[in-house]
Amino acid sequence: MKLSNLLSTLDSQIPIAAVDVLSPDEATIIQWLTTEASSKLSSPVFFWNLGVSTLEQCLIAADGGLVFKPVAEYKRPPQADPLLFVFDYIANFSADGIFILGDIHSFIGKNSPSLSWEVVSKVKNLSHRLKPTDKRIVLLGQNIQLHESLVRLIPYCEIPLPGVEQILLHKLIGT
């Protein structure tokens, strides 16, 4: 799958997709997805990773920059596993949305030392339960290698490092 097809994938009955970002600038992908999902799918975008430890809504500021606003209703009990809690939160979320989950692939990755069968099962269950809804999940990270049991359920795209031409073009136009 190409990044340009990600929106149509999310707009279809495919509830989970993975985006492997080889460039260190994941924020650019989050910003692009937030802009595109808002205009083309009329859907809010949310971001979560273990480092943030809360769910944040992604918004585009007046100047075009990316802004993260904590979701006040997201209240994880201290004893709850953060990853399992966010999965349950998404499953029970009462509205539509695209949920970007950053860097969880080590828990669902092929041959990963931190592979969690409980997490793999949750992802499989969400894949089936979110189909009839307008809730979608995007797994975002670097060097994603999904476990065999998830490969057929989750379409995958890779954002390569920019080529020399792209870098020179960005320098020329000043971005």
Secondary structure as GFF3:
##gff-version 3
##sequence-region A 1 175
A	DSSP	three_ten_helix	3	5	.	.	.	ID=ss1
A	DSSP	alpha_helix	6	11	.	.	.	ID=ss2
A	DSSP	beta_strand	16	21	.	.	.	ID=ss3
A	DSSP	alpha_helix	26	40	.	.	.	ID=ss4
A	DSSP	beta_strand	45	49	.	.	.	ID=ss5
A	DSSP	beta_strand	56	60	.	.	.	ID=ss6
A	DSSP	beta_strand	66	70	.	.	.	ID=ss7
A	DSSP	alpha_helix	82	92	.	.	.	ID=ss8
A	DSSP	beta_strand	97	102	.	.	.	ID=ss9
A	DSSP	alpha_helix	105	108	.	.	.	ID=ss10
A	DSSP	alpha_helix	117	129	.	.	.	ID=ss11
A	DSSP	beta_strand	135	141	.	.	.	ID=ss12
A	DSSP	alpha_helix	148	151	.	.	.	ID=ss13
A	DSSP	beta_strand	156	159	.	.	.	ID=ss14
A	DSSP	alpha_helix	164	173	.	.	.	ID=ss15
###
